[in-house]
Amino acid sequence: MNQSQRYIRQVRLPEVGIQGQEKISRAKVLVVGAGALGCAALSYLAPAGIGTIGILNNDTVKKSQVWF
């Protein structure tokens, strides 16, 4: 699937168009927190074609001895 097919729904909108989608692809977004709201926001931002997405989350991950 090429770029024009992937974002065809957005490009069809008069408010977005090809120029708008190009701006979206150059956009940079920082999502602070990847919990409930952050996770939901990320699931919309990524398929919209945002160029760069940063995720800032203050949680720590504890190393576990359990191996699956």
N, C-alpha and C positions, 0 to 999 in steps of 0.2 A: 504494500500500500504506500503510495507516495504522499507527499505533503498536501497536495491539492485535494486528494480524496479524503485524507484524514480529517481535515478541518472544513469540509464542504458545508456543513450545517451553519457554522459561524460565518463563513464567507458569504453565504446567501443572504444573511441579515444586512439590510441597508445600513444599519448603525455600525457594522463592523467592516464588511467588505474585505478586499485583498489588502488594502493599505492598513486597515485596523489589525488584521491577523499578522501582518509583518511587524507592527508595533508590539503586539502581544509576544511574538517570538523573540523580540529583543528585550523584553521586560525582565526585571530581576525582582524576586519576591523573597522576603524573609518571614517564615512562619515561626512565631515564638510559642513554643509548647506543642507537643505532638500528642496530646491527650485527646479527649473526646472532640472538642471543637477543632483543634489543629489537624487531627486526623481527617475529619470531614472536609475541612478546607483543602487539604492536600489532595484528596481524592477528586476534587473539582478542578484544582489548578493544574495538575499534571496533564490531564487529557485536553485541557484548553489550549495547550501549546506554549505555556510560559517558558521562556528561554532558560532561565536559571532559577532554581528553587533552593533556598537555604532553609535548614531546619535547626532551630535552637531549642534544646530541651535540657532542663536542669536535673533530670533523673540520673541516678547512677545504676549501673548494671553490676551485680555481684557475680563474680566468677563462681561457678558451681562445680562440684566434683562429680556430678551425675553426667554420664555420657549415654547418649541414645544411639 
